[in-house]
Amino acid sequence: MDLIAIAENTVKIILILGLPSLIVSMIIGLIISIFQAVTQVSDASLAFVPKVIIVSIFILISFPWIGDHIITYTKDLWDIILVFGQ
């Protein structure tokens, strides 16, 4: 495995771990935008606070899954470092 493959795997793991939170944030933002359009309420905190709370709860719920991926990736990376070191 070369450095390009390591970089590709790093980007892949970042996308795999980051996209679910971003998707949840986008869905919540869309729901709040529809609510604001229907009720004609345009308050910035109405869009920000629910997103922060719901995404934080989602991250806490998915933290074991995220941790498993990070631990596996770190172990694989250390194995690669050992191979490069020989």
PyMOL CGO cylinders between C-alpha atoms (Angstrom):
from pymol import cmd
from pymol.cgo import CYLINDER

trace = [
    CYLINDER, 0.00, 0.00, 0.00, 1.41, 3.36, -0.97, 0.3, 1, 1, 1, 1, 1, 1,
    CYLINDER, 1.41, 3.36, -0.97, 0.78, 6.85, 0.35, 0.3, 1, 1, 1, 1, 1, 1,
    CYLINDER, 0.78, 6.85, 0.35, -1.87, 7.59, -2.27, 0.3, 1, 1, 1, 1, 1, 1,
    CYLINDER, -1.87, 7.59, -2.27, -3.91, 4.59, -1.10, 0.3, 1, 1, 1, 1, 1, 1,
    CYLINDER, -3.91, 4.59, -1.10, -3.56, 5.73, 2.51, 0.3, 1, 1, 1, 1, 1, 1,
    CYLINDER, -3.56, 5.73, 2.51, -4.82, 9.19, 1.55, 0.3, 1, 1, 1, 1, 1, 1,
    CYLINDER, -4.82, 9.19, 1.55, -7.73, 7.67, -0.38, 0.3, 1, 1, 1, 1, 1, 1,
    CYLINDER, -7.73, 7.67, -0.38, -8.68, 5.50, 2.59, 0.3, 1, 1, 1, 1, 1, 1,
    CYLINDER, -8.68, 5.50, 2.59, -8.50, 8.54, 4.88, 0.3, 1, 1, 1, 1, 1, 1,
    CYLINDER, -8.50, 8.54, 4.88, -10.83, 10.54, 2.66, 0.3, 1, 1, 1, 1, 1, 1,
    CYLINDER, -10.83, 10.54, 2.66, -13.16, 7.54, 2.40, 0.3, 1, 1, 1, 1, 1, 1,
    CYLINDER, -13.16, 7.54, 2.40, -13.38, 7.14, 6.18, 0.3, 1, 1, 1, 1, 1, 1,
    CYLINDER, -13.38, 7.14, 6.18, -13.96, 10.88, 6.63, 0.3, 1, 1, 1, 1, 1, 1,
    CYLINDER, -13.96, 10.88, 6.63, -16.83, 10.76, 4.15, 0.3, 1, 1, 1, 1, 1, 1,
    CYLINDER, -16.83, 10.76, 4.15, -18.32, 7.61, 5.65, 0.3, 1, 1, 1, 1, 1, 1,
    CYLINDER, -18.32, 7.61, 5.65, -18.28, 9.08, 9.15, 0.3, 1, 1, 1, 1, 1, 1,
    CYLINDER, -18.28, 9.08, 9.15, -19.27, 12.63, 8.27, 0.3, 1, 1, 1, 1, 1, 1,
    CYLINDER, -19.27, 12.63, 8.27, -22.03, 12.19, 5.71, 0.3, 1, 1, 1, 1, 1, 1,
    CYLINDER, -22.03, 12.19, 5.71, -24.73, 10.74, 8.01, 0.3, 1, 1, 1, 1, 1, 1,
    CYLINDER, -24.73, 10.74, 8.01, -24.55, 13.80, 10.31, 0.3, 1, 1, 1, 1, 1, 1,
    CYLINDER, -24.55, 13.80, 10.31, -24.61, 16.15, 7.34, 0.3, 1, 1, 1, 1, 1, 1,
    CYLINDER, -24.61, 16.15, 7.34, -27.60, 14.37, 5.84, 0.3, 1, 1, 1, 1, 1, 1,
    CYLINDER, -27.60, 14.37, 5.84, -29.49, 14.58, 9.15, 0.3, 1, 1, 1, 1, 1, 1,
    CYLINDER, -29.49, 14.58, 9.15, -28.62, 18.28, 9.35, 0.3, 1, 1, 1, 1, 1, 1,
    CYLINDER, -28.62, 18.28, 9.35, -29.84, 18.87, 5.79, 0.3, 1, 1, 1, 1, 1, 1,
    CYLINDER, -29.84, 18.87, 5.79, -33.13, 17.04, 6.43, 0.3, 1, 1, 1, 1, 1, 1,
    CYLINDER, -33.13, 17.04, 6.43, -33.76, 18.99, 9.64, 0.3, 1, 1, 1, 1, 1, 1,
    CYLINDER, -33.76, 18.99, 9.64, -32.88, 22.23, 7.85, 0.3, 1, 1, 1, 1, 1, 1,
    CYLINDER, -32.88, 22.23, 7.85, -35.33, 21.41, 5.06, 0.3, 1, 1, 1, 1, 1, 1,
    CYLINDER, -35.33, 21.41, 5.06, -38.10, 20.64, 7.54, 0.3, 1, 1, 1, 1, 1, 1,
    CYLINDER, -38.10, 20.64, 7.54, -37.45, 23.87, 9.44, 0.3, 1, 1, 1, 1, 1, 1,
    CYLINDER, -37.45, 23.87, 9.44, -37.33, 25.87, 6.20, 0.3, 1, 1, 1, 1, 1, 1,
    CYLINDER, -37.33, 25.87, 6.20, -40.69, 24.47, 5.14, 0.3, 1, 1, 1, 1, 1, 1,
    CYLINDER, -40.69, 24.47, 5.14, -42.09, 25.30, 8.60, 0.3, 1, 1, 1, 1, 1, 1,
    CYLINDER, -42.09, 25.30, 8.60, -40.73, 28.84, 8.36, 0.3, 1, 1, 1, 1, 1, 1,
    CYLINDER, -40.73, 28.84, 8.36, -42.17, 29.29, 4.87, 0.3, 1, 1, 1, 1, 1, 1,
    CYLINDER, -42.17, 29.29, 4.87, -45.60, 28.06, 5.94, 0.3, 1, 1, 1, 1, 1, 1,
    CYLINDER, -45.60, 28.06, 5.94, -45.78, 30.12, 9.13, 0.3, 1, 1, 1, 1, 1, 1,
    CYLINDER, -45.78, 30.12, 9.13, -43.78, 33.10, 7.79, 0.3, 1, 1, 1, 1, 1, 1,
    CYLINDER, -43.78, 33.10, 7.79, -41.60, 33.07, 10.90, 0.3, 1, 1, 1, 1, 1, 1,
    CYLINDER, -41.60, 33.07, 10.90, -38.07, 34.16, 10.05, 0.3, 1, 1, 1, 1, 1, 1,
    CYLINDER, -38.07, 34.16, 10.05, -36.03, 33.77, 13.20, 0.3, 1, 1, 1, 1, 1, 1,
    CYLINDER, -36.03, 33.77, 13.20, -32.40, 32.67, 12.86, 0.3, 1, 1, 1, 1, 1, 1,
    CYLINDER, -32.40, 32.67, 12.86, -32.37, 30.82, 16.18, 0.3, 1, 1, 1, 1, 1, 1,
    CYLINDER, -32.37, 30.82, 16.18, -35.36, 28.77, 15.04, 0.3, 1, 1, 1, 1, 1, 1,
    CYLINDER, -35.36, 28.77, 15.04, -33.20, 27.27, 12.30, 0.3, 1, 1, 1, 1, 1, 1,
    CYLINDER, -33.20, 27.27, 12.30, -30.00, 26.93, 14.35, 0.3, 1, 1, 1, 1, 1, 1,
    CYLINDER, -30.00, 26.93, 14.35, -31.02, 25.54, 17.75, 0.3, 1, 1, 1, 1, 1, 1,
    CYLINDER, -31.02, 25.54, 17.75, -33.04, 22.49, 16.61, 0.3, 1, 1, 1, 1, 1, 1,
    CYLINDER, -33.04, 22.49, 16.61, -30.31, 21.53, 14.14, 0.3, 1, 1, 1, 1, 1, 1,
    CYLINDER, -30.31, 21.53, 14.14, -27.62, 21.66, 16.82, 0.3, 1, 1, 1, 1, 1, 1,
    CYLINDER, -27.62, 21.66, 16.82, -29.70, 19.66, 19.28, 0.3, 1, 1, 1, 1, 1, 1,
    CYLINDER, -29.70, 19.66, 19.28, -30.83, 16.98, 16.83, 0.3, 1, 1, 1, 1, 1, 1,
    CYLINDER, -30.83, 16.98, 16.83, -27.42, 16.54, 15.18, 0.3, 1, 1, 1, 1, 1, 1,
    CYLINDER, -27.42, 16.54, 15.18, -25.78, 16.33, 18.63, 0.3, 1, 1, 1, 1, 1, 1,
    CYLINDER, -25.78, 16.33, 18.63, -28.25, 13.63, 19.67, 0.3, 1, 1, 1, 1, 1, 1,
    CYLINDER, -28.25, 13.63, 19.67, -27.64, 11.80, 16.38, 0.3, 1, 1, 1, 1, 1, 1,
    CYLINDER, -27.64, 11.80, 16.38, -23.87, 11.91, 16.90, 0.3, 1, 1, 1, 1, 1, 1,
    CYLINDER, -23.87, 11.91, 16.90, -24.25, 10.61, 20.47, 0.3, 1, 1, 1, 1, 1, 1,
    CYLINDER, -24.25, 10.61, 20.47, -26.44, 7.76, 19.26, 0.3, 1, 1, 1, 1, 1, 1,
    CYLINDER, -26.44, 7.76, 19.26, -24.09, 6.86, 16.41, 0.3, 1, 1, 1, 1, 1, 1,
    CYLINDER, -24.09, 6.86, 16.41, -20.91, 7.32, 18.46, 0.3, 1, 1, 1, 1, 1, 1,
    CYLINDER, -20.91, 7.32, 18.46, -20.32, 3.55, 18.98, 0.3, 1, 1, 1, 1, 1, 1,
    CYLINDER, -20.32, 3.55, 18.98, -20.49, 3.02, 15.21, 0.3, 1, 1, 1, 1, 1, 1,
    CYLINDER, -20.49, 3.02, 15.21, -18.15, 5.96, 14.61, 0.3, 1, 1, 1, 1, 1, 1,
    CYLINDER, -18.15, 5.96, 14.61, -15.76, 4.70, 17.29, 0.3, 1, 1, 1, 1, 1, 1,
    CYLINDER, -15.76, 4.70, 17.29, -15.65, 1.22, 15.76, 0.3, 1, 1, 1, 1, 1, 1,
    CYLINDER, -15.65, 1.22, 15.76, -14.73, 2.66, 12.37, 0.3, 1, 1, 1, 1, 1, 1,
    CYLINDER, -14.73, 2.66, 12.37, -12.06, 4.93, 13.83, 0.3, 1, 1, 1, 1, 1, 1,
    CYLINDER, -12.06, 4.93, 13.83, -10.52, 2.12, 15.91, 0.3, 1, 1, 1, 1, 1, 1,
    CYLINDER, -10.52, 2.12, 15.91, -10.45, -0.23, 12.91, 0.3, 1, 1, 1, 1, 1, 1,
    CYLINDER, -10.45, -0.23, 12.91, -8.92, 2.44, 10.68, 0.3, 1, 1, 1, 1, 1, 1,
    CYLINDER, -8.92, 2.44, 10.68, -6.31, 3.34, 13.30, 0.3, 1, 1, 1, 1, 1, 1,
    CYLINDER, -6.31, 3.34, 13.30, -5.29, -0.30, 13.76, 0.3, 1, 1, 1, 1, 1, 1,
    CYLINDER, -5.29, -0.30, 13.76, -4.99, -0.72, 9.98, 0.3, 1, 1, 1, 1, 1, 1,
    CYLINDER, -4.99, -0.72, 9.98, -2.94, 2.46, 9.77, 0.3, 1, 1, 1, 1, 1, 1,
    CYLINDER, -2.94, 2.46, 9.77, -0.56, 1.30, 12.50, 0.3, 1, 1, 1, 1, 1, 1,
    CYLINDER, -0.56, 1.30, 12.50, -0.14, -2.03, 10.68, 0.3, 1, 1, 1, 1, 1, 1,
    CYLINDER, -0.14, -2.03, 10.68, 0.75, -0.13, 7.52, 0.3, 1, 1, 1, 1, 1, 1,
    CYLINDER, 0.75, -0.13, 7.52, 3.22, 2.04, 9.45, 0.3, 1, 1, 1, 1, 1, 1,
    CYLINDER, 3.22, 2.04, 9.45, 4.89, -1.11, 10.78, 0.3, 1, 1, 1, 1, 1, 1,
    CYLINDER, 4.89, -1.11, 10.78, 5.22, -2.45, 7.22, 0.3, 1, 1, 1, 1, 1, 1,
    CYLINDER, 5.22, -2.45, 7.22, 6.75, 0.85, 6.01, 0.3, 1, 1, 1, 1, 1, 1,
    CYLINDER, 6.75, 0.85, 6.01, 9.14, 0.86, 8.97, 0.3, 1, 1, 1, 1, 1, 1,
    CYLINDER, 9.14, 0.86, 8.97, 10.78, -2.44, 8.07, 0.3, 1, 1, 1, 1, 1, 1,
]
cmd.load_cgo(trace, "trace")
